[in-house]
Amino acid sequence: MVALGFILFFVIFFMAMWLLVFLFTVVVPGSIKLFLLNKFGPTWAKKLAGLEVEE
């Protein structure tokens, strides 16, 4: 049972590590880029990214 506990602990631990790696390499930089594009980007780039509703 101790071995099973170690296995489950490391499976959950590595899943959490992969989630953090994904968040800080894909989600956070992507949201920062979208924020900067929305704030400072040209109109054509905002429309291309779907950030501006066309009238």
C-alpha positions in Angstrom: 0.0 0.0 0.0 2.9 2.4 0.6 4.2 1.8 -2.9 0.7 2.5 -4.3 0.6 5.8 -2.3 4.0 6.8 -3.7 2.8 6.1 -7.2 -0.4 8.0 -6.8 1.5 10.9 -5.2 3.9 11.2 -8.0 1.3 10.8 -10.7 -0.7 13.7 -9.2 2.4 15.7 -8.6 3.6 15.4 -12.2 0.2 16.1 -13.6 0.1 19.3 -11.5 3.6 20.2 -12.8 2.6 19.7 -16.4 -0.5 21.9 -15.8 1.7 24.7 -14.4 4.2 24.4 -17.3 1.3 24.7 -19.7 -0.2 27.7 -17.9 3.0 29.6 -17.7 4.3 28.8 -21.3 1.0 29.1 -23.2 -1.9 30.6 -21.4 -0.2 33.5 -19.5 2.0 34.8 -22.4 -1.0 34.4 -24.8 -3.2 36.5 -22.5 -0.5 39.1 -22.1 -0.1 39.3 -25.9 -3.8 39.7 -26.4 -4.0 42.4 -23.7 -1.1 44.3 -25.3 -2.7 43.9 -28.8 -6.0 45.1 -27.5 -4.4 48.1 -25.8 -1.8 49.2 -28.4 -2.4 47.2 -31.6 -3.5 48.5 -34.9 -7.2 48.2 -35.9 -6.6 45.6 -38.6 -4.7 43.3 -36.1 -7.5 43.6 -33.6 -10.1 42.6 -36.2 -7.9 39.7 -37.3 -7.7 38.5 -33.6 -11.4 38.9 -33.1 -11.0 41.5 -30.4 -13.2 44.2 -32.1 -16.8 43.8 -33.2 -17.3 44.9 -36.8 -20.1 47.4 -37.3 
